[in-house]
Amino acid sequence: MAHIVLGLGSSHTPLLILPADEWIHRADADRKNPKLSLSDGRYLSYEALKAEVGERHAGSINLPELQRKEEICQRALDHLADALEAAAPDVAIIIGDDQEELFNESNQPALSIFYGSEVVTSRWHALGGRTEPWLRKISEGYLMDQPHVLPGAPELALDIIKGLLDGDIDVSVSRRVDAASEVGFGHAFGFIVNRLFRGRSTPILPVLLNTYYPPNVLSSRRCHDVGKALRRAIEASPLNCRVAVIASGGLSHFVVDEGLDRKIIGALSTGEEEVLRNIPRGALNSGSSEILNWILAAGALDHLPLTWSEYQPLYRTAIGTGVGVAFAIWSGKQAA
């Protein structure tokens, strides 16, 4: 039967692609964002948040400090890539959110499994004709500079779809990408393949979770349940294959909440499922919604211990906007 041999979790922010001296470009976007989400469910403009909290992180916004964090993050990504290479899975299941790269308001499934033989990435139309080098770096890092064709895992995907449906998990499906020059798989999937696979053509099985776009966003409890059902469906497959499960995205952003992030990582480390299952919806808006990808993965990986993790709050403005980035390994072997 198919079985899970490794679990990984990785943030996928542009800050993991750009050098620290170019993080300022994302800071500019924060200052223009009229709806910075807070973990209490509120949305504030940059100026309103500044008036409320002040420039409490001013001491962290200097190039040497940002470069120190950049180095830590790149070492962490290398560690994940090492673990993936050592495990040598036959299939990598990537749990990620779509941000209008493949789906849009005309069709926005809460949960979708892709069962095609070719996974085609999207061109990043957010460039809008802009040619700044830093934007090009991001698009290349996400495999969104042009359509890239990646191998899928249709046999296992069909087994998982059947297993989920038999387990009373309703799931949408898709088999191909039409009009690849216009739509395709996005950054949640391209970053993982580009940064962690080291050129290997390991087949991927995308699990697309709608985290960003109400009204059909699953609760943390339901995501954890789906993760458990995903593991059962994997293990019910008669295919003889080794599977890695990878959560892509998160943690808190675009306002960093270290308390929330450390709570999540702590619960993953100790196996406190009820903590993960009871994260309030108000804490899971905007970028922080990608925590749901981790919670779904944790449900699928509940038989493996979290053997290694790294967390860094990447503040890019003095009022605390940025990304709480995390990296994790679930394995039967203790990580070095």
Salt bridges, closest charged atoms under 4 A:
GLU22 OE2 - LYS137 NZ 2.89
ASP28 OD1 - ARG31 NH1 3.23
ASP30 OD2 - ARG316 NE 2.62
ASP40 OD2 - ARG42 NE 2.83
GLU52 OE2 - ARG42 NH2 2.75
GLU55 OE2 - LYS50 NZ 3.59
GLU65 OE2 - ARG68 NH2 2.83
ASP78 OD1 - ARG195 NH2 2.90
ASP82 OD1 - ARG198 NH2 2.76
GLU85 OE1 - ARG198 NH1 2.76
GLU101 OE2 - HIS187 ND1 2.60
GLU132 OE2 - ARG130 NH2 3.01
ASP145 OD1 - HIS148 NE2 2.84
ASP166 OD2 - LYS162 NZ 2.84
ASP178 OD1 - ARG176 NE 2.91
ASP225 OD1 - ARG277 NH1 2.67
GLU235 OE2 - ARG231 NE 3.01
GLU258 OE1 - ARG262 NH2 3.23
GLU273 OE2 - LYS228 NZ 3.09
GLU274 OE1 - ARG221 NH2 3.31
GLU274 OE2 - ARG277 NE 3.55
GLU290 OE2 - HIS12 NE2 3.05
GLU290 OE1 - HIS253 NE2 3.66
ASP302 OD2 - LYS228 NZ 2.60
ASP302 OD1 - ARG231 NH1 2.94
